[in-house]
Amino acid sequence: MINDSDDDPTRSCVAAEQLLAGAWDDARKQEIHAAIEASGIEYGPQTWRALETTLDAYTGEWLAMHRNACEATYVHHQQSTRCFT
């Protein structure tokens, strides 16, 4: 769980995007897109579109699962904190 230094666990549950910082965020997307463009390969644009679409979908699903697990732990108390961490 992300510690926002306040006692509202729901804020932490929706802040999971911070966990992806540097892995798949706007800066990382720009870096990878530039590298693919710089390669000069003719299928670069298609590769980039496929990669971005796939990783955006994956991270979206991961964020949703993380939020569900976080809320099950800290909001609904359906599982222990040990299960979440």
N, C-alpha and C positions, 0 to 999 in steps of 0.2 A: 504494500500500500504506500502511496506517496504521502509523505508527511507535510501537510500545509501549515503546521503549527497551530491550527485551530482544531476544535473538537468535533467538526462536522464531517463524518466519514463519507457522506454522499458527495462532498466536494472532492475528496480524494479519489472516489470511484470514477468520477468523470474527468479527472486530470491525467489519465493514463497515457495520453499522447506524449507527455513529457518523457515517458520511458522509451519512446521510439526516437528521441532526439539523437541525431547523428547516424541513426541506422536507416530510417526512411522518413525524411522530412523534406521541406522545400529545398534546403541547401544541398542535401544529398542527391535529390532528384536532379537539380541543376548540374551538379558535378558529374553524375553518371551520363546525363543527356549530352553534355559537352564532350565527354570522352568518346561516346559513340559517334557523335558528329565528326569529331577530329579524326576518327579512324578512317574516314573516307569510304567505308564499304557501302556498296550500292543499296544493300538491304538495311542500312542503319536506321532510317526513319521507321520502317516496319518493326524492326527489333525494338526500338525505343517505345513505340506505341504498345506493343505486346507486353514488354517488361513493366512499363508504368501501369498499365491496366491490371496486370496480374498482381503486382505488389500492392497497389492501392486496394484491390479487393481483399487480399490476404490480410493487410494491416487493418482494414475496416472490420473484418471478421474477428481478428484477434482482439481489437479494442472492444467489440461488443461482448465477446466471451469474458474478457477481463472485467468489464463492468458488471456483468451478471454474477461472476464469482465474487467480486468485491462486495456487491450489494447483498448477496446471499450470506456473506460472512458478517459484514459490519452493519447492515441495515435490518435484514430479516432474521439474522442469527440462526440460519439453517445449517451452517457448518462452522467448524472451529477455525480460529485464526491459523492454527497449524496447517490445516488443509489449504488455506489460501496462500500462505507463504511458501 
